Amino acid sequence: MPTKKPAPETESASFVSTYTLLIILSIPRIKRLRRTLQP
């Protein structure tokens, strides 16, 4: 973990990309979960 604080725009961009990656990765899991929940 870097000690110096990154620029706010870089921080927000990395946050958005991380969040997008999490969503993309969780889509199959959500689909599987919804299929399991359906009677």
Secondary structure, DSSP 8 states (H G I E B T S, - for coil): --SS---HHHHHHHHHHHHHHHHHHHHHHHHHHHHHH--
